[in-house]
Protein backbone atom coordinates (compact mmCIF):
# COMPACT_ATOMS: atom_id res chain seq x y z
CA UNK A 1 0.00 0.00 0.00
CA UNK A 2 1.26 3.45 -0.89
CA UNK A 3 1.39 5.81 2.09
CA UNK A 4 1.12 9.57 2.21
CA UNK A 5 4.32 11.59 2.42
CA UNK A 6 5.17 15.17 3.30
CA UNK A 7 3.14 17.49 1.03
CA UNK A 8 1.67 14.43 -0.77
CA UNK A 9 -1.62 12.78 0.13
CA UNK A 10 -2.90 9.51 -1.32
CA UNK A 11 -6.55 9.45 -2.41
CA UNK A 12 -8.11 6.02 -2.81
CA UNK A 13 -11.76 6.40 -1.95
CA UNK A 14 -14.28 3.91 -3.25
CA UNK A 15 -16.98 6.59 -3.31
CA UNK A 16 -15.14 8.91 -5.72
CA UNK A 17 -13.90 8.53 -9.27
CA UNK A 18 -10.45 9.95 -8.42
CA UNK A 19 -7.55 7.76 -7.36
CA UNK A 20 -4.10 9.24 -7.15
CA UNK A 21 -1.95 11.76 -5.33
CA UNK A 22 -2.54 15.34 -4.27
CA UNK A 23 0.47 17.63 -4.03
CA UNK A 24 -0.17 20.54 -1.67
CA UNK A 25 2.54 23.00 -0.63
CA UNK A 26 1.91 26.17 1.40
CA UNK A 27 4.63 28.78 1.78
CA UNK A 28 4.60 32.47 2.64
CA UNK A 29 0.83 32.79 2.42
CA UNK A 30 0.41 30.97 -0.92
CA UNK A 31 -0.85 27.43 -1.43
CA UNK A 32 -0.06 25.36 -4.51
CA UNK A 33 -2.13 22.25 -5.23
CA UNK A 34 -2.15 19.72 -8.06
CA UNK A 35 -3.73 16.30 -8.42
CA UNK A 36 -1.85 13.41 -10.06
CA UNK A 37 -4.32 10.77 -11.24
CA UNK A 38 -3.34 7.10 -11.45
CA UNK A 39 -5.29 6.96 -14.73
CA UNK A 40 -3.19 9.68 -16.33
CA UNK A 41 0.13 8.22 -15.22
CA UNK A 42 -0.66 4.50 -15.55
CA UNK A 43 -0.31 3.40 -11.92
CA UNK A 44 -0.10 4.61 -8.34
CA UNK A 45 3.68 4.38 -8.37
CA UNK A 46 4.01 6.40 -11.58
CA UNK A 47 1.63 9.11 -10.36
CA UNK A 48 3.61 9.23 -7.09
CA UNK A 49 6.87 9.56 -9.03
CA UNK A 50 5.42 12.46 -11.06
CA UNK A 51 4.09 14.14 -7.90
CA UNK A 52 7.45 13.77 -6.11
CA UNK A 53 9.29 15.21 -9.11
CA UNK A 54 6.94 18.22 -9.24
CA UNK A 55 7.26 18.68 -5.46
CA UNK A 56 11.06 18.70 -5.69
CA UNK A 57 11.06 21.33 -8.46
CA UNK A 58 8.41 23.43 -6.70
CA UNK A 59 10.17 23.42 -3.32
CA UNK A 60 13.52 24.25 -4.93
CA UNK A 61 11.95 27.26 -6.65
CA UNK A 62 10.07 28.48 -3.57
CA UNK A 63 12.86 27.94 -1.05
CA UNK A 64 15.39 29.78 -3.24
CA UNK A 65 13.15 32.74 -4.06
CA UNK A 66 13.14 36.22 -2.58
CA UNK A 67 10.29 37.29 -0.36
CA UNK A 68 8.60 40.65 -0.66
CA UNK A 69 7.14 41.71 2.69
CA UNK A 70 7.18 38.05 3.72
CA UNK A 71 5.23 36.93 0.65
CA UNK A 72 6.29 35.20 -2.55
CA UNK A 73 6.71 37.50 -5.56
CA UNK A 74 4.22 37.37 -8.42
CA UNK A 75 7.00 36.08 -10.70
CA UNK A 76 7.75 33.21 -8.32
CA UNK A 77 4.07 32.32 -8.04
CA UNK A 78 3.75 32.35 -11.84
CA UNK A 79 6.83 30.11 -12.22
CA UNK A 80 5.41 27.73 -9.61
CA UNK A 81 2.12 27.49 -11.54
CA UNK A 82 4.09 26.77 -14.72
CA UNK A 83 5.96 23.93 -12.97
CA UNK A 84 2.67 22.39 -11.85
CA UNK A 85 1.06 22.85 -15.26
CA UNK A 86 3.99 21.16 -17.01
CA UNK A 87 4.00 18.15 -14.70
Kinemage of the C-alpha trace (Angstrom):
@kinemage 1
@onewidth
@group {chain A} dominant
@subgroup {mainchain}
@vectorlist {calphas} color= white
{ca unk a 1} P 0.000 0.000 0.000
{ca unk a 2} L 1.263 3.450 -0.891
{ca unk a 3} L 1.395 5.807 2.090
{ca unk a 4} L 1.121 9.569 2.206
{ca unk a 5} L 4.319 11.592 2.425
{ca unk a 6} L 5.173 15.172 3.301
{ca unk a 7} L 3.137 17.494 1.027
{ca unk a 8} L 1.668 14.428 -0.769
{ca unk a 9} L -1.621 12.778 0.125
{ca unk a 10} L -2.895 9.513 -1.317
{ca unk a 11} L -6.548 9.454 -2.411
{ca unk a 12} L -8.108 6.017 -2.812
{ca unk a 13} L -11.755 6.400 -1.951
{ca unk a 14} L -14.281 3.908 -3.251
{ca unk a 15} L -16.976 6.591 -3.310
{ca unk a 16} L -15.140 8.914 -5.724
{ca unk a 17} L -13.897 8.531 -9.271
{ca unk a 18} L -10.446 9.951 -8.417
{ca unk a 19} L -7.552 7.756 -7.357
{ca unk a 20} L -4.102 9.239 -7.146
{ca unk a 21} L -1.948 11.760 -5.330
{ca unk a 22} L -2.541 15.343 -4.273
{ca unk a 23} L 0.469 17.635 -4.032
{ca unk a 24} L -0.168 20.545 -1.670
{ca unk a 25} L 2.540 23.005 -0.626
{ca unk a 26} L 1.911 26.169 1.397
{ca unk a 27} L 4.629 28.777 1.778
{ca unk a 28} L 4.604 32.472 2.639
{ca unk a 29} L 0.825 32.795 2.416
{ca unk a 30} L 0.413 30.973 -0.916
{ca unk a 31} L -0.850 27.429 -1.428
{ca unk a 32} L -0.055 25.357 -4.514
{ca unk a 33} L -2.126 22.246 -5.232
{ca unk a 34} L -2.151 19.720 -8.056
{ca unk a 35} L -3.726 16.297 -8.417
{ca unk a 36} L -1.847 13.413 -10.059
{ca unk a 37} L -4.319 10.768 -11.236
{ca unk a 38} L -3.338 7.097 -11.447
{ca unk a 39} L -5.293 6.956 -14.729
{ca unk a 40} L -3.192 9.684 -16.330
{ca unk a 41} L 0.131 8.221 -15.215
{ca unk a 42} L -0.662 4.503 -15.550
{ca unk a 43} L -0.306 3.404 -11.923
{ca unk a 44} L -0.099 4.612 -8.341
{ca unk a 45} L 3.678 4.380 -8.365
{ca unk a 46} L 4.008 6.399 -11.577
{ca unk a 47} L 1.625 9.111 -10.361
{ca unk a 48} L 3.610 9.230 -7.091
{ca unk a 49} L 6.866 9.559 -9.028
{ca unk a 50} L 5.424 12.464 -11.061
{ca unk a 51} L 4.090 14.144 -7.898
{ca unk a 52} L 7.446 13.770 -6.108
{ca unk a 53} L 9.288 15.214 -9.112
{ca unk a 54} L 6.942 18.217 -9.237
{ca unk a 55} L 7.255 18.681 -5.457
{ca unk a 56} L 11.064 18.704 -5.690
{ca unk a 57} L 11.060 21.328 -8.459
{ca unk a 58} L 8.413 23.428 -6.695
{ca unk a 59} L 10.174 23.422 -3.318
{ca unk a 60} L 13.516 24.252 -4.933
{ca unk a 61} L 11.948 27.265 -6.648
{ca unk a 62} L 10.072 28.478 -3.567
{ca unk a 63} L 12.862 27.940 -1.052
{ca unk a 64} L 15.392 29.781 -3.239
{ca unk a 65} L 13.149 32.736 -4.057
{ca unk a 66} L 13.138 36.219 -2.585
{ca unk a 67} L 10.286 37.286 -0.361
{ca unk a 68} L 8.596 40.648 -0.665
{ca unk a 69} L 7.144 41.709 2.692
{ca unk a 70} L 7.182 38.054 3.721
{ca unk a 71} L 5.231 36.934 0.648
{ca unk a 72} L 6.292 35.199 -2.551
{ca unk a 73} L 6.711 37.501 -5.557
{ca unk a 74} L 4.222 37.371 -8.423
{ca unk a 75} L 6.998 36.083 -10.697
{ca unk a 76} L 7.747 33.208 -8.315
{ca unk a 77} L 4.067 32.320 -8.040
{ca unk a 78} L 3.755 32.354 -11.841
{ca unk a 79} L 6.829 30.109 -12.219
{ca unk a 80} L 5.407 27.732 -9.614
{ca unk a 81} L 2.118 27.494 -11.537
{ca unk a 82} L 4.089 26.769 -14.725
{ca unk a 83} L 5.955 23.932 -12.973
{ca unk a 84} L 2.665 22.394 -11.855
{ca unk a 85} L 1.064 22.846 -15.259
{ca unk a 86} L 3.989 21.161 -17.010
{ca unk a 87} L 4.003 18.151 -14.696
